[in-house]
Amino acid sequence: MGRFEGATVLITGAAGGLGRGAAKGFAAEGARLVLSDIDEKALADLAGSLQTETAILAGDIAEERLSEDLVKLAAEKFGRLDISINNAGIVQSFVRLPQVASDEARRVLEIDLLGVFYAMKHQIPQMERQFKSNGKGGVIVNIASVAGLVGAPKLSIYAAAKHGVVGLTKSAAAEYATKGIRINAVCPAHTRTAMVDGFVRMSGAPEAEALTELTRGVPMKRVAEVDEVVSAILFAADPSNSFMTGHTLAVDGGVGAI
């Protein structure tokens, strides 16, 4: 029997690298999935590839209604919501702060910060009702970033949004520590996803050279692999990990050590 046998797990940004990896990881451990992404076709393709019960709803996480509807979908389809992985996010252009377009900054904050706020705003009441009903609340794992723990030159707005996610995580964890809800954040450094691929393309440099520049401040001198971050997400959500809340779990190749 898997660690998450019979649990209902909601994943946003499910069609991207980390979201897809998380969906596969939870499915392999017996979870039922509620999946969301802005890319409807990629979302449907993912759901069709998984050997578990799934429900999908495409949409923009910057629209609050999507978060409300996802929680309703979980409750209607599976009867409860056990775990939420708030993963949907975008990155900004790799430029100094004055060069960030204001419209781009607004969009990053709407998706990366307000998207997590909307998600938690609707997930927490559902989990609290469950706890009052049968003593089983839920777990929320917010995907932040090492840029939410330290400064990130040329990623200022992205860093501001991810610092905000860390703040939301810690604040809500303290508010609901006695209400049966654990809330933690996973904070990866650059990971081999479409975001990193985009950086390599924008740099115009050969891949090896671009990745060397990207990981200059990483003691391990490489990017993370998706499976390495997914392992941390599963750890944070694991029901046996019942005394960890309000924690920021860095998966950063040693960045936090220097």
Backbone bond lengths (Angstrom), bond angles and torsions (degrees), N, CA, C in turn:
res aa  C-N    CA-C-N  psi(-1)  N-CA   C-N-CA  omega(-1)  CA-C   N-CA-C  phi
1 M - - - 1.474 - - 1.521 109.97 -
2 G 1.339 117.85 135.46 1.453 121.87 -178.62 1.515 112.72 -76.86
3 R 1.305 115.52 163.33 1.467 121.23 179.86 1.513 113.00 -59.60
4 F 1.342 117.06 -28.55 1.454 120.93 -173.68 1.524 111.39 -117.10
5 E 1.324 116.57 28.75 1.457 121.82 -177.84 1.524 110.97 -56.09
6 G 1.334 115.77 120.82 1.461 121.37 177.10 1.507 115.78 79.69
7 A 1.327 118.62 -4.94 1.467 121.39 -179.80 1.525 109.84 -76.17
8 T 1.332 115.78 148.21 1.458 121.32 174.99 1.517 108.44 -98.71
9 V 1.331 115.76 121.08 1.454 122.01 -175.17 1.532 109.31 -119.50
10 L 1.318 116.82 125.58 1.464 123.45 177.21 1.528 108.30 -100.90
11 I 1.323 116.80 129.96 1.468 121.45 179.85 1.519 109.07 -129.87
12 T 1.326 117.25 122.43 1.458 120.48 173.87 1.533 108.96 -96.08
13 G 1.323 116.17 159.61 1.460 119.31 -175.03 1.511 110.50 59.81
14 A 1.340 116.17 36.69 1.460 120.92 -168.57 1.521 113.46 -72.65
15 A 1.321 118.24 -21.90 1.463 119.87 -176.34 1.522 112.79 -86.16
16 G 1.343 118.03 -9.77 1.455 121.45 178.73 1.514 111.62 -82.56
17 G 1.324 115.45 -177.14 1.457 120.25 -174.11 1.517 114.68 -58.25
18 L 1.337 117.62 -57.31 1.459 120.17 -179.23 1.517 111.77 -69.25
19 G 1.332 116.92 -40.43 1.461 119.66 179.61 1.508 112.14 -62.57
20 R 1.320 116.18 -44.40 1.467 120.65 178.37 1.535 110.53 -62.80
21 G 1.333 115.88 -43.90 1.458 119.33 178.47 1.511 112.12 -62.33
22 A 1.343 116.50 -41.13 1.462 120.30 178.46 1.522 110.69 -64.75
23 A 1.332 117.01 -42.68 1.465 120.46 179.40 1.527 110.60 -58.71
24 K 1.312 116.69 -45.15 1.464 120.46 179.41 1.527 110.90 -65.44
25 G 1.342 116.05 -39.64 1.457 119.71 -179.69 1.508 112.82 -65.02
26 F 1.323 117.38 -45.05 1.461 120.71 179.16 1.527 111.29 -68.67
27 A 1.336 116.46 -39.71 1.465 119.53 178.82 1.527 110.92 -60.99
28 A 1.324 116.50 -40.92 1.461 120.76 -179.89 1.515 112.11 -65.00
29 E 1.340 116.14 -21.77 1.467 121.15 -179.29 1.519 111.83 -101.11
30 G 1.353 117.23 14.04 1.455 120.65 170.24 1.511 117.09 95.58
31 A 1.333 118.65 6.35 1.467 120.64 -177.17 1.524 111.61 -79.01
32 R 1.333 114.57 154.80 1.460 122.47 167.16 1.524 106.51 -97.11
33 L 1.332 117.12 144.15 1.459 119.37 -167.57 1.524 113.12 -121.75
34 V 1.333 114.60 139.15 1.458 122.97 166.69 1.523 105.37 -113.84
35 L 1.323 116.38 116.25 1.459 121.22 -170.41 1.522 110.94 -117.42
36 S 1.336 115.20 141.66 1.460 120.22 177.86 1.518 110.25 -139.69
37 D 1.326 115.19 147.90 1.454 122.22 175.43 1.516 107.45 -164.92
38 I 1.309 116.82 158.71 1.467 119.79 177.78 1.525 111.35 -75.55
39 D 1.333 117.65 -20.68 1.466 123.50 -179.70 1.530 108.48 -93.06
40 E 1.330 116.17 98.64 1.464 120.84 -173.21 1.524 112.67 -64.20
41 K 1.330 117.49 -41.72 1.462 119.73 -178.96 1.525 111.72 -66.29
42 A 1.329 116.65 -46.41 1.467 120.00 178.91 1.523 110.76 -61.54
43 L 1.320 116.14 -35.57 1.462 120.97 178.82 1.529 110.59 -64.84
44 A 1.333 116.41 -46.05 1.462 120.40 179.30 1.524 111.03 -64.41
45 D 1.327 117.02 -39.93 1.468 120.48 178.20 1.518 111.14 -62.17
46 L 1.326 116.15 -41.58 1.460 119.77 178.53 1.517 110.90 -62.46
47 A 1.331 116.15 -49.37 1.463 120.01 -178.25 1.527 111.16 -57.86
48 G 1.343 116.12 -38.97 1.457 119.99 -179.54 1.516 113.93 -69.35
49 S 1.322 116.61 -17.56 1.467 120.45 -177.80 1.521 112.94 -92.35
50 L 1.325 117.36 -7.60 1.465 121.00 -173.69 1.529 111.47 -97.04
51 Q 1.309 115.59 139.38 1.457 121.52 -179.65 1.529 110.45 -92.88
52 T 1.325 115.38 60.00 1.462 120.23 177.31 1.519 108.30 -160.37
53 E 1.331 116.71 167.91 1.453 120.53 176.27 1.529 109.66 -69.23
54 T 1.324 115.92 133.12 1.461 119.57 179.94 1.521 110.75 -136.07
55 A 1.316 114.90 153.95 1.460 122.90 169.12 1.515 106.04 -132.76
56 I 1.323 117.76 139.46 1.460 120.07 -176.74 1.519 111.09 -127.54
57 L 1.319 114.79 150.44 1.459 121.41 175.40 1.522 107.89 -151.18
58 A 1.315 116.81 111.93 1.459 121.34 179.73 1.520 110.36 -81.90
59 G 1.316 115.69 151.85 1.454 119.82 177.46 1.514 111.79 165.37
60 D 1.331 114.46 177.27 1.463 123.40 -178.02 1.529 108.76 -98.03
61 I 1.323 117.03 118.30 1.462 121.43 -176.98 1.525 111.81 -64.26
62 A 1.329 117.90 -16.70 1.462 120.82 176.77 1.523 112.00 -73.45
63 E 1.343 117.38 -10.53 1.460 122.16 175.95 1.523 108.32 -97.26
64 E 1.321 117.62 117.67 1.465 120.99 -174.15 1.528 112.75 -57.43
65 R 1.308 116.79 -34.11 1.469 120.13 -176.63 1.529 112.02 -57.06
66 L 1.331 117.41 -33.25 1.460 120.11 179.75 1.527 110.82 -60.41
67 S 1.330 117.70 -44.76 1.457 120.65 -179.25 1.521 111.31 -63.32
68 E 1.319 115.90 -40.93 1.466 120.16 177.36 1.527 110.42 -62.02
69 D 1.330 116.83 -44.88 1.460 121.12 -177.61 1.524 112.39 -68.70
70 L 1.326 117.46 -32.91 1.468 120.27 178.33 1.520 111.64 -65.69
71 V 1.327 116.67 -41.54 1.464 119.99 177.90 1.530 110.22 -65.22
72 K 1.314 116.56 -41.62 1.471 120.20 177.26 1.528 110.86 -61.99
73 L 1.325 116.10 -41.05 1.461 120.48 179.16 1.525 110.82 -61.48
74 A 1.317 117.30 -44.78 1.466 120.86 178.64 1.520 111.03 -59.80
75 A 1.336 116.58 -45.49 1.465 121.14 -178.01 1.524 111.61 -66.91
76 E 1.335 116.32 -40.58 1.463 120.14 -177.57 1.526 111.91 -74.01
77 K 1.337 116.66 -39.32 1.462 120.84 -176.24 1.526 112.47 -80.16
78 F 1.331 116.88 -41.86 1.462 120.72 -172.09 1.530 114.38 -120.60
79 G 1.330 117.51 -5.46 1.458 120.32 174.79 1.512 116.04 89.78
80 R 1.344 117.23 -11.75 1.458 120.25 -178.87 1.527 109.77 -168.24
81 L 1.320 115.64 171.95 1.468 122.89 175.19 1.517 107.41 -130.28
82 D 1.320 116.65 112.11 1.462 121.10 -175.27 1.522 113.20 -94.89
83 I 1.325 116.59 -39.66 1.465 121.06 -173.70 1.525 108.85 -140.50
84 S 1.320 116.16 135.29 1.458 121.10 174.76 1.524 109.45 -122.32
85 I 1.325 116.07 129.50 1.452 122.08 176.13 1.526 106.45 -112.21
86 N 1.323 116.48 101.95 1.459 121.78 -177.20 1.524 108.48 -89.29
87 N 1.322 114.34 92.81 1.462 121.93 -167.15 1.522 113.97 -113.35
88 A 1.331 118.35 -21.73 1.470 120.48 -173.75 1.522 110.43 -57.43
89 G 1.316 116.21 134.33 1.462 119.41 -179.80 1.514 111.83 -172.50
90 I 1.317 115.01 163.60 1.463 121.75 175.64 1.522 107.71 -132.95
91 V 1.320 115.88 167.93 1.458 120.72 176.65 1.523 108.51 -117.85
92 Q 1.304 116.43 158.55 1.462 121.23 179.57 1.524 111.00 -90.47
93 S 1.319 115.98 172.36 1.461 120.95 170.59 1.528 109.45 -62.62
94 F 1.329 116.34 145.87 1.468 121.97 -176.26 1.525 108.84 -85.41
95 V 1.342 115.96 79.94 1.473 121.64 -175.84 1.524 109.66 -141.69
96 R 1.329 116.09 164.32 1.459 120.59 176.03 1.525 110.18 -68.23
97 L 1.334 115.30 157.59 1.469 120.90 -171.34 1.530 114.25 -51.38
98 P 1.337 121.13 -46.84 1.467 118.89 -177.59 1.527 114.04 -64.54
99 Q 1.336 117.11 -18.83 1.463 120.11 -179.03 1.533 113.22 -88.78
100 V 1.325 117.29 -4.81 1.464 119.96 178.39 1.532 108.89 -73.63
101 A 1.314 117.12 122.02 1.457 120.80 177.44 1.528 109.18 -64.33
102 S 1.314 116.80 139.45 1.466 120.66 -176.93 1.522 111.82 -62.47
103 D 1.321 117.58 -37.86 1.465 120.08 177.82 1.523 111.07 -64.60
104 E 1.326 116.15 -38.11 1.461 119.53 177.73 1.525 110.51 -66.43
105 A 1.325 117.34 -42.80 1.461 120.82 178.91 1.525 110.89 -59.65
106 R 1.321 115.58 -42.99 1.469 120.00 -179.73 1.526 110.54 -62.51
107 R 1.333 116.31 -42.42 1.462 120.16 -178.76 1.529 111.41 -65.79
108 V 1.339 117.34 -40.84 1.469 120.45 177.84 1.520 110.57 -61.24
109 L 1.319 117.21 -43.97 1.464 120.47 179.94 1.519 111.19 -67.02
110 E 1.322 117.33 -38.24 1.465 120.78 -179.69 1.526 111.54 -63.57
111 I 1.321 116.79 -41.09 1.463 120.17 -177.23 1.522 111.62 -84.14
112 D 1.335 116.78 -51.96 1.461 120.67 -170.23 1.526 113.43 -76.54
113 L 1.323 117.34 -29.80 1.463 120.26 -178.72 1.522 112.09 -108.19
114 L 1.328 117.11 -58.77 1.460 118.78 -178.85 1.524 111.26 -65.20
115 G 1.328 117.64 -31.68 1.460 119.78 176.74 1.519 111.70 -59.65
116 V 1.327 117.31 -40.31 1.460 121.34 177.64 1.533 110.32 -70.77
117 F 1.321 116.42 -39.63 1.466 120.05 176.97 1.527 111.10 -59.62
118 Y 1.342 117.02 -48.81 1.464 120.16 179.35 1.525 110.86 -59.84
119 A 1.324 115.77 -43.03 1.460 119.73 -179.25 1.525 111.04 -59.51
120 M 1.325 116.50 -51.05 1.466 120.27 -178.98 1.522 111.80 -65.11
121 K 1.310 116.40 -36.16 1.466 121.35 -179.29 1.529 111.30 -56.91
122 H 1.329 117.03 -33.75 1.460 120.63 -178.50 1.530 112.95 -100.26
123 Q 1.310 117.60 -26.15 1.470 119.94 178.46 1.521 112.14 -73.18
124 I 1.319 116.55 -41.74 1.470 120.31 -174.81 1.529 112.44 -60.60
125 P 1.339 120.63 -47.74 1.475 118.66 179.48 1.526 113.47 -59.40
126 Q 1.340 117.41 -37.69 1.463 119.88 177.39 1.523 110.91 -63.10
127 M 1.327 117.04 -44.39 1.460 120.30 179.51 1.520 111.76 -68.06
128 E 1.317 116.80 -34.89 1.463 120.05 178.20 1.529 110.53 -66.98
129 R 1.322 117.38 -39.43 1.472 120.26 177.06 1.520 110.59 -62.47
130 Q 1.318 116.59 -40.44 1.459 120.33 178.43 1.522 110.98 -62.37
131 F 1.325 116.41 -42.21 1.459 120.88 -179.32 1.525 110.99 -63.69
132 K 1.316 116.41 -41.71 1.460 120.03 178.58 1.522 111.56 -66.94
133 S 1.344 115.91 -30.56 1.455 120.64 -176.76 1.521 113.13 -79.38
134 N 1.347 116.52 -44.96 1.469 118.06 -173.41 1.523 114.42 -139.10
135 G 1.333 117.43 8.91 1.459 120.90 177.27 1.514 114.43 80.74
136 K 1.333 117.49 6.35 1.465 121.01 179.53 1.526 108.97 -118.17
137 G 1.323 116.30 106.40 1.457 121.13 -176.74 1.509 112.32 -86.68
138 G 1.324 116.88 -102.93 1.452 119.07 -178.88 1.515 112.21 178.60
139 V 1.316 114.67 -178.48 1.459 122.72 -177.13 1.529 108.71 -132.99
140 I 1.315 115.94 135.93 1.455 121.64 173.93 1.519 108.49 -120.15
141 V 1.325 116.22 129.97 1.463 121.73 174.99 1.524 107.13 -121.00
142 N 1.313 115.71 114.19 1.461 120.97 177.45 1.528 109.49 -94.12
143 I 1.318 116.41 132.01 1.458 119.49 178.18 1.526 107.28 -89.50
144 A 1.313 115.20 104.64 1.464 121.86 178.07 1.526 107.49 -97.12
145 S 1.304 117.68 -127.62 1.467 121.43 -178.23 1.515 107.77 -173.47
146 V 1.323 116.70 158.66 1.458 119.15 169.47 1.525 109.43 -59.97
147 A 1.347 116.93 -23.69 1.467 121.18 175.39 1.519 111.96 -70.32
148 G 1.324 117.47 -8.31 1.455 121.58 173.05 1.517 112.67 -91.84
149 L 1.337 116.16 -2.23 1.467 121.18 -177.96 1.522 112.26 -114.85
150 V 1.316 116.59 -25.44 1.465 121.78 -178.37 1.526 108.34 -138.37
151 G 1.306 116.86 174.09 1.454 120.26 174.72 1.524 111.21 -69.19
152 A 1.340 115.48 153.75 1.456 120.22 -179.00 1.522 108.89 -136.83
153 P 1.327 118.14 86.28 1.467 120.66 179.79 1.519 112.44 -52.22
154 K 1.324 115.88 135.41 1.465 125.02 -178.83 1.528 112.69 69.28
155 L 1.312 116.50 11.73 1.473 121.85 173.56 1.532 108.80 -136.76
156 S 1.320 116.78 41.99 1.465 121.38 -169.11 1.525 113.73 -62.64
157 I 1.327 117.93 -46.54 1.464 120.25 -178.20 1.526 110.42 -70.72
158 Y 1.309 116.52 -40.73 1.464 120.77 175.50 1.532 109.96 -58.42
159 A 1.331 116.59 -44.95 1.462 120.87 178.86 1.521 111.30 -63.57
160 A 1.329 116.44 -40.32 1.464 119.69 178.77 1.520 110.85 -61.90
161 A 1.333 115.94 -42.88 1.464 119.98 178.98 1.523 111.23 -63.65
162 K 1.326 116.86 -43.76 1.464 119.80 -177.94 1.526 111.77 -71.86
163 H 1.344 118.41 -33.15 1.464 119.50 170.63 1.529 109.54 -60.09
164 G 1.327 116.24 -38.40 1.455 120.47 177.21 1.517 112.07 -63.14
165 V 1.321 117.42 -39.78 1.463 121.02 177.39 1.527 110.40 -61.62
166 V 1.323 116.49 -42.10 1.468 120.21 177.08 1.531 110.15 -61.64
167 G 1.335 116.71 -41.65 1.456 119.98 178.14 1.511 112.66 -63.43
168 L 1.320 117.06 -42.84 1.463 120.87 176.39 1.527 110.70 -61.18
169 T 1.315 115.70 -43.86 1.466 121.13 -178.53 1.521 111.43 -59.35
170 K 1.323 116.42 -51.45 1.464 120.36 -177.17 1.531 111.27 -65.84
171 S 1.319 116.48 -41.78 1.465 119.94 -177.49 1.522 111.33 -65.73
172 A 1.333 116.63 -47.41 1.458 120.18 -179.21 1.525 111.36 -67.90
173 A 1.336 116.57 -35.80 1.466 119.48 177.97 1.522 111.06 -60.11
174 A 1.323 116.69 -41.51 1.461 120.17 178.19 1.525 111.58 -68.00
175 E 1.334 116.11 -37.72 1.465 119.90 -179.41 1.528 112.38 -65.88
176 Y 1.337 116.92 -33.05 1.471 119.89 -171.92 1.525 113.91 -116.10
177 A 1.313 116.99 18.19 1.468 120.76 -178.53 1.522 112.59 -62.43
178 T 1.328 117.57 -28.38 1.471 120.53 178.77 1.522 111.74 -102.00
179 K 1.320 116.94 10.04 1.469 120.89 -176.47 1.531 112.42 -110.39
180 G 1.330 116.06 15.51 1.457 119.49 176.32 1.508 115.21 78.69
181 I 1.334 117.11 17.73 1.464 120.25 -178.28 1.526 109.22 -123.47
182 R 1.328 116.24 120.40 1.463 121.35 173.90 1.522 108.64 -97.73
183 I 1.338 116.94 135.77 1.462 121.74 -178.06 1.522 108.63 -134.04
184 N 1.326 115.85 118.70 1.463 121.73 -179.79 1.524 109.79 -134.16
185 A 1.316 115.78 166.56 1.461 121.59 176.55 1.519 109.92 -123.91
186 V 1.307 116.16 139.87 1.460 122.28 171.22 1.520 107.01 -103.44
187 C 1.334 115.86 130.33 1.472 121.54 -171.84 1.524 110.31 -122.24
188 P 1.334 117.02 85.24 1.468 118.91 -179.85 1.516 112.79 -81.53
189 A 1.320 115.46 152.92 1.458 120.93 165.23 1.530 107.06 -80.45
190 H 1.323 117.41 -173.01 1.458 120.53 -178.27 1.529 110.33 -52.18
191 T 1.336 114.50 131.57 1.463 121.78 -176.06 1.516 109.34 -123.33
192 R 1.307 116.63 149.04 1.464 121.01 -175.50 1.535 110.59 -72.49
193 T 1.320 114.81 78.13 1.459 122.96 178.66 1.528 108.41 -127.82
194 A 1.341 115.53 -174.23 1.462 120.55 179.13 1.523 111.25 -60.53
195 M 1.364 117.72 -29.61 1.459 120.03 178.87 1.521 110.87 -62.95
196 V 1.315 117.19 -44.65 1.464 121.03 179.11 1.527 110.14 -68.66
197 D 1.327 116.61 -40.15 1.466 119.44 177.07 1.526 110.83 -59.84
198 G 1.341 115.87 -38.97 1.458 120.08 178.18 1.515 112.09 -64.70
199 F 1.328 115.98 -39.89 1.461 119.59 177.30 1.522 110.98 -61.42
200 V 1.321 116.10 -43.05 1.463 120.01 179.91 1.524 110.22 -61.18
201 R 1.318 116.65 -43.57 1.472 119.72 179.92 1.528 111.36 -64.29
202 M 1.341 116.09 -44.57 1.467 119.96 -177.86 1.519 112.06 -65.84
203 S 1.334 116.85 -29.41 1.463 120.02 -177.40 1.531 111.55 -68.34
204 G 1.330 116.65 -29.26 1.453 120.53 -178.07 1.518 113.46 76.01
205 A 1.325 117.04 -0.80 1.469 121.50 -179.01 1.527 109.68 -93.93
206 P 1.332 117.87 161.57 1.468 120.08 172.28 1.528 110.19 -56.62
207 E 1.332 116.81 149.78 1.465 120.70 -174.06 1.527 112.66 -53.84
208 A 1.327 116.88 -47.44 1.465 119.84 -177.54 1.523 111.21 -60.28
209 E 1.335 115.94 -41.18 1.467 120.48 179.57 1.534 110.84 -67.49
210 A 1.328 116.85 -42.12 1.467 120.58 -179.93 1.523 111.01 -64.64
211 L 1.322 116.88 -41.11 1.464 120.08 -179.86 1.525 111.32 -69.32
212 T 1.318 116.84 -33.73 1.462 120.36 175.45 1.524 110.26 -61.61
213 E 1.323 116.72 -43.37 1.463 121.12 178.03 1.520 110.37 -65.12
214 L 1.330 116.71 -42.03 1.466 121.45 -176.91 1.523 111.46 -65.38
215 T 1.316 117.37 -33.66 1.469 121.25 -175.05 1.527 112.58 -104.92
216 R 1.307 116.41 19.04 1.470 120.20 -177.47 1.528 111.66 -55.79
217 G 1.321 117.81 -37.71 1.461 120.72 -177.80 1.517 114.59 -94.74
218 V 1.339 117.16 11.13 1.466 121.61 -178.81 1.522 108.76 -100.36
219 P 1.334 118.93 117.48 1.460 119.70 -178.70 1.527 114.16 -54.06
220 M 1.325 117.97 -34.42 1.463 120.50 179.34 1.524 112.81 -75.64
221 K 1.335 116.78 -12.24 1.465 122.92 176.22 1.534 113.13 57.99
222 R 1.318 116.51 38.94 1.455 120.87 174.71 1.525 109.17 -158.11
223 V 1.333 115.78 165.78 1.452 119.86 173.33 1.529 109.16 -84.37
224 A 1.324 115.64 162.16 1.462 119.77 175.47 1.522 109.78 -77.99
225 E 1.315 116.02 152.45 1.460 121.46 171.05 1.527 108.46 -91.35
226 V 1.313 116.41 151.05 1.467 120.99 -177.17 1.523 111.21 -54.80
227 D 1.316 117.94 -44.73 1.467 120.71 -177.25 1.522 112.29 -61.61
228 E 1.325 117.28 -30.09 1.460 120.37 179.36 1.528 110.65 -67.82
229 V 1.326 116.44 -39.03 1.464 120.32 178.93 1.523 110.33 -74.64
230 V 1.322 116.64 -39.55 1.467 120.23 178.59 1.527 110.53 -59.60
231 S 1.320 117.15 -38.39 1.476 120.20 177.57 1.530 110.70 -57.92
232 A 1.336 116.85 -39.81 1.464 120.60 178.65 1.524 111.03 -69.02
233 I 1.328 117.08 -37.83 1.469 120.47 177.76 1.518 110.32 -62.73
234 L 1.320 117.67 -46.13 1.461 121.22 178.89 1.523 111.06 -63.15
235 F 1.320 116.84 -38.66 1.465 120.97 177.14 1.517 111.00 -61.01
236 A 1.331 116.37 -46.12 1.466 119.73 -178.57 1.519 111.73 -64.89
237 A 1.335 116.91 -31.89 1.465 120.83 -178.05 1.523 113.48 -87.96
238 D 1.318 117.77 -14.14 1.465 122.59 -174.01 1.533 110.94 -56.73
239 P 1.336 118.02 127.12 1.463 119.93 179.80 1.524 114.16 -61.72
240 S 1.336 116.54 -22.48 1.464 118.16 177.84 1.521 111.88 -76.04
241 N 1.325 117.10 -12.93 1.460 122.82 179.77 1.534 108.80 -93.06
242 S 1.325 115.02 57.05 1.461 121.41 -163.73 1.525 115.51 -85.35
243 F 1.332 118.87 -2.98 1.469 120.47 -177.36 1.524 112.32 -113.49
244 M 1.328 116.35 12.09 1.462 120.20 179.54 1.522 109.47 -107.81
245 T 1.319 115.77 116.93 1.455 120.21 174.59 1.526 109.31 -148.96
246 G 1.322 115.97 151.16 1.461 120.62 -177.68 1.514 113.62 71.91
247 H 1.339 116.11 19.43 1.466 120.67 -173.69 1.530 110.60 -100.30
248 T 1.324 116.73 146.28 1.456 122.48 172.28 1.524 107.70 -109.34
249 L 1.309 115.43 107.97 1.461 121.93 -175.05 1.529 109.13 -92.43
250 A 1.326 116.03 104.17 1.461 120.74 -177.58 1.520 110.66 -81.83
251 V 1.326 116.01 128.39 1.459 123.25 174.44 1.532 104.00 -120.89
252 D 1.333 115.25 79.94 1.461 119.15 -160.42 1.518 115.65 -130.45
253 G 1.330 117.68 12.46 1.462 119.07 178.54 1.504 114.64 62.78
254 G 1.343 116.98 19.21 1.462 120.70 176.93 1.511 115.76 100.57
255 V 1.341 118.31 4.12 1.460 120.87 -178.65 1.522 111.36 -55.91
256 G 1.319 116.41 -42.22 1.470 120.53 -178.18 1.509 114.55 -71.12
257 A 1.332 116.78 -8.81 1.467 120.66 -178.33 1.513 112.68 -86.96
258 I 1.347 117.18 -7.41 1.471 118.94 -176.65 1.521 110.93 -124.29
